[in-house]
Amino acid sequence: MYEAFYGFREKPFHVTADPAFLFPSRHHQEAMAHLMYGIRERLGFIMITGEVGTGKTTLAKTLVNRLEGPIQTALILNPTYSGVQLLQAILRDWDVQIRCANKGELLVYIERFLLKQAELRGNTVLIIDEAQAISAMTLEQVRLLSNVETTKTKLLQIVLIGQPELSQRLAREPRLRALQQRIAVRYHIQPLDEGEVAEYIRHRLHAAGSEGNPRFTPGAIALIAQTSRGIPRQINLLCDQALVAGFVRESREIDESMVEEAQGVITTSP
């Protein structure tokens, strides 16, 4: 709608999880460092948590792109899978051809794959997003997958990514105690501070092809930071609607009044 007016290649504040737009805040860099360390050291379970909209899915997709060498990855984005469906999805991501739907046989396929990877000196990573929504039974099955190991190393690195409720569930539910004890690396992503919000906006504009336009005034940025509480998804929604307001007014400077208008649109949206 407004891309040509501002000179963008694409919308800068879309809410899809696009690794090309990942903003390297301090917390996101630290989260990535924890992930890479846990995977390279083959520590088994890694858990990353953060509030809704803090960029966890984008971080997960970026991780898949950054892993190099003989590493096989499976990224699970659907938390509603049953145990069998989860195993099937994992094998599909690893490009393993399967001809069964039996849980026991699927586990055999996974064990064979992991042992073959070990022979090839490769690493294997399973990343599960929205893990707080997975049933306790399926989470316990995920834990059992980690039992495939040699005497010296873990054959499967498992990354659990979820909202803060994930940590609470692991601490509260008795049947998840064993999983809780196996998590070797933990990190919680915090929202952006006001300075990072300004950098985040500039980063997204540049990634979309901006060459100086539009310009968000300091007052607009301060209001966005306050209203969004530093949550990237909320920043995106506000900035996108503020750009619409600027487009309607034929202004390439986004001020507080446009952000206030954006607030009204977001608040009244169904």
C-alpha positions as CSV (number, residue, x, y, z in Angstrom):
1,M,0.0,0.0,0.0
2,Y,2.6,2.5,1.0
3,E,5.9,0.8,-0.1
4,A,6.4,2.9,-3.3
5,F,5.6,6.2,-1.4
6,Y,8.4,5.6,1.1
7,G,10.8,3.7,-1.3
8,F,10.6,0.3,0.3
9,R,11.3,-3.0,-1.4
10,E,8.8,-4.6,1.0
11,K,6.9,-3.7,4.2
12,P,9.4,-3.1,7.0
13,F,7.1,-4.0,9.9
14,H,5.3,-7.2,8.8
15,V,4.7,-9.5,11.8
16,T,5.9,-12.8,10.1
17,A,9.0,-14.4,11.5
18,D,11.6,-13.4,8.8
19,P,15.2,-14.0,9.7
20,A,16.3,-11.2,7.3
21,F,14.7,-8.7,9.7
22,L,16.0,-10.1,13.0
23,F,17.3,-7.2,15.1
24,P,20.4,-8.2,17.0
25,S,19.5,-6.7,20.4
26,R,21.7,-7.5,23.3
27,H,19.3,-10.1,24.6
28,H,18.8,-11.7,21.2
29,Q,22.6,-11.9,20.7
30,E,22.9,-13.5,24.1
31,A,20.1,-16.0,23.4
32,M,21.8,-17.0,20.1
33,A,25.1,-17.4,21.9
34,H,23.5,-19.7,24.5
35,L,21.9,-21.7,21.6
36,M,25.1,-22.1,19.7
37,Y,27.1,-23.0,22.8
38,G,24.6,-25.7,23.9
39,I,24.5,-27.2,20.4
40,R,28.2,-27.2,19.7
41,E,29.0,-28.6,23.2
42,R,26.3,-31.2,22.7
43,L,24.7,-30.5,26.1
44,G,21.3,-32.0,25.3
45,F,18.5,-29.7,26.3
46,I,18.4,-25.9,25.8
47,M,15.5,-23.7,26.8
48,I,14.8,-20.2,25.5
49,T,11.8,-18.3,26.9
50,G,10.3,-14.9,26.3
51,E,7.0,-13.0,26.3
52,V,4.6,-13.2,23.4
53,G,6.0,-11.2,20.5
54,T,9.7,-10.9,21.6
55,G,11.0,-12.6,18.4
56,K,11.5,-16.2,19.6
57,T,10.2,-17.8,16.3
58,T,12.4,-15.4,14.3
59,L,15.4,-16.4,16.5
60,A,14.6,-20.1,15.9
61,K,14.5,-19.7,12.1
62,T,17.7,-17.6,12.2
63,L,19.4,-20.4,14.2
64,V,18.5,-23.0,11.5
65,N,20.2,-20.7,8.9
66,R,23.3,-20.2,11.0
67,L,24.1,-23.7,11.9
68,E,26.9,-24.9,9.7
69,G,28.7,-28.1,9.0
70,P,27.3,-31.6,9.1
71,I,24.2,-30.7,11.2
72,Q,20.7,-32.0,10.5
73,T,17.9,-29.8,11.9
74,A,14.2,-30.2,12.5
75,L,12.1,-27.1,13.3
76,I,8.7,-27.9,14.8
77,L,6.3,-24.9,14.8
78,N,3.0,-26.6,15.5
79,P,2.5,-27.3,19.2
80,T,-0.7,-29.2,18.7
81,Y,0.9,-32.3,17.2
82,S,0.1,-35.6,18.9
83,G,3.1,-37.8,19.9
84,V,2.9,-39.8,16.6
85,Q,2.5,-36.6,14.5
86,L,5.5,-35.0,16.2
87,L,7.7,-38.0,15.4
88,Q,6.5,-38.0,11.8
89,A,7.2,-34.2,11.5
90,I,10.7,-34.6,12.9
91,L,11.5,-37.4,10.4
92,R,10.1,-35.4,7.5
93,D,12.4,-32.4,8.4
94,W,15.3,-34.8,8.5
95,D,14.3,-36.1,5.0
96,V,13.8,-39.6,6.3
97,Q,11.4,-41.6,4.2
98,I,8.9,-43.4,6.4
99,R,6.3,-46.0,5.6
100,C,4.5,-46.4,8.8
101,A,2.4,-44.6,11.5
102,N,3.3,-46.8,14.4
103,K,4.9,-45.0,17.3
104,G,7.4,-47.8,18.0
105,E,8.5,-48.0,14.4
106,L,8.9,-44.3,14.2
107,L,11.2,-44.3,17.3
108,V,13.3,-47.0,15.6
109,Y,13.6,-44.8,12.5
110,I,14.8,-41.9,14.7
111,E,17.3,-44.0,16.6
112,R,18.8,-45.4,13.4
113,F,19.0,-41.9,12.0
114,L,20.8,-40.5,15.0
115,L,23.3,-43.4,15.1
116,K,24.0,-42.9,11.4
117,Q,24.6,-39.2,12.0
118,A,27.0,-40.2,14.8
119,E,29.0,-42.5,12.4
120,L,29.3,-39.5,10.0
121,R,30.4,-37.3,12.9
122,G,27.4,-35.1,12.4
123,N,25.2,-33.3,14.9
124,T,21.4,-33.4,15.0
125,V,19.2,-30.7,16.4
126,L,15.5,-30.7,17.2
127,I,13.9,-27.2,17.7
128,I,10.4,-27.0,19.1
129,D,8.7,-23.6,19.1
130,E,5.7,-22.8,21.3
131,A,6.7,-25.6,23.6
132,Q,4.6,-24.3,26.5
133,A,1.5,-25.5,24.5
134,I,2.7,-29.1,24.1
135,S,1.0,-31.7,26.3
136,A,2.9,-33.2,29.2
137,M,2.8,-36.6,27.5
138,T,4.4,-35.3,24.3
139,L,7.0,-33.4,26.3
140,E,7.9,-36.6,28.1
141,Q,8.2,-38.3,24.8
142,V,10.6,-35.5,23.7
143,R,12.7,-36.2,26.8
144,L,12.9,-39.9,26.0
145,L,14.3,-39.0,22.5
146,S,17.3,-37.7,24.3
147,N,18.1,-41.1,25.7
148,V,19.7,-42.1,22.4
149,E,23.4,-41.4,23.2
150,T,26.9,-42.9,23.2
151,T,29.0,-43.3,26.2
152,K,30.6,-40.0,25.5
153,T,28.1,-37.7,23.9
154,K,24.4,-36.8,23.3
155,L,23.3,-37.7,19.8
156,L,20.3,-35.3,19.8
157,Q,20.4,-31.6,20.9
158,I,16.8,-30.4,21.8
159,V,15.9,-26.8,21.9
160,L,12.6,-25.8,23.6
161,I,11.4,-22.3,22.8
162,G,8.3,-20.9,24.6
163,Q,6.6,-18.4,26.7
164,P,7.4,-18.0,30.4
165,E,4.6,-20.5,31.1
166,L,7.0,-23.2,29.8
167,S,9.4,-22.7,32.8
168,Q,6.4,-22.6,35.1
169,R,5.1,-25.9,33.8
170,L,8.4,-27.6,34.1
171,A,8.8,-26.5,37.7
172,R,5.2,-27.2,38.7
173,E,4.2,-30.5,37.0
174,P,5.6,-33.6,38.7
175,R,5.7,-35.7,35.6
176,L,8.0,-33.1,33.9
177,R,10.5,-33.1,36.7
178,A,12.9,-35.3,34.8
179,L,12.8,-33.0,31.8
180,Q,13.4,-30.0,34.0
181,Q,16.5,-31.6,35.5
182,R,18.0,-32.2,32.0
183,I,17.9,-28.6,30.8
184,A,21.6,-27.6,30.6
185,V,21.2,-24.1,29.2
186,R,18.5,-21.6,29.9
187,Y,17.9,-18.0,28.7
188,H,15.0,-15.6,29.0
189,I,14.6,-12.9,26.3
190,Q,13.8,-9.5,27.7
191,P,11.9,-6.7,25.9
192,L,13.8,-3.9,24.2
193,D,14.7,-0.7,26.1
194,E,13.9,2.7,24.7
195,G,17.3,3.1,23.0
196,E,16.9,-0.3,21.4
197,V,13.4,0.6,20.2
198,A,14.9,3.4,18.2
199,E,17.6,1.1,16.8
200,Y,15.1,-1.5,16.1
201,I,12.9,0.9,14.0
202,R,16.0,2.0,12.0
203,H,17.1,-1.6,11.5
204,R,13.7,-2.6,10.1
205,L,13.5,0.4,7.8
206,H,17.0,-0.2,6.4
207,A,16.2,-3.9,5.9
208,A,13.2,-3.0,3.8
209,G,15.2,-0.7,1.6
210,S,14.9,2.7,3.2
211,E,17.4,5.4,2.1
212,G,16.5,7.9,4.8
213,N,12.8,8.0,4.5
214,P,10.6,7.9,6.4
215,R,11.9,9.5,9.6
216,F,10.3,8.8,13.0
217,T,10.6,11.8,15.3
218,P,12.1,11.3,18.8
219,G,8.6,11.9,20.3
220,A,7.1,9.3,18.1
221,I,9.8,6.8,19.1
222,A,9.3,7.5,22.7
223,L,5.6,7.0,22.4
224,I,6.1,3.7,20.5
225,A,8.5,2.5,23.2
226,Q,6.1,3.4,26.0
227,T,3.0,1.9,24.3
228,S,4.7,-1.3,23.0
229,R,6.6,-1.9,26.3
230,G,9.6,-2.9,24.1
231,I,7.8,-5.9,22.6
232,P,8.9,-6.2,18.9
233,R,5.5,-7.5,17.6
234,Q,3.7,-4.5,19.2
235,I,6.4,-2.1,17.8
236,N,5.7,-3.6,14.3
237,L,1.9,-3.1,14.6
238,L,2.3,0.5,15.8
239,C,4.9,1.4,13.2
240,D,3.0,-0.2,10.3
241,Q,-0.2,1.8,11.2
242,A,1.8,5.0,11.7
243,L,3.3,4.6,8.2
244,V,-0.3,4.2,6.9
245,A,-1.2,7.5,8.6
246,G,1.9,9.2,7.1
247,F,1.1,7.9,3.7
248,V,-2.5,9.2,3.9
249,R,-1.1,12.6,5.0
250,E,1.6,12.4,2.3
251,S,4.2,12.9,5.0
252,R,7.6,11.2,5.2
253,E,8.0,12.3,8.8
254,I,6.2,10.1,11.3
255,D,5.3,12.1,14.4
256,E,3.5,11.5,17.7
257,S,0.1,12.3,16.3
258,M,0.5,9.5,13.7
259,V,1.5,7.0,16.4
260,E,-1.5,8.1,18.5
261,E,-3.7,7.4,15.4
262,A,-2.0,4.0,15.0
263,Q,-2.9,3.3,18.7
264,G,-6.5,4.0,18.0
265,V,-6.6,1.7,15.0
266,I,-4.9,-1.2,16.8
267,T,-7.1,-0.7,19.9
268,T,-10.3,-0.8,17.9
269,S,-9.2,-3.7,15.5
270,P,-11.2,-6.9,16.1
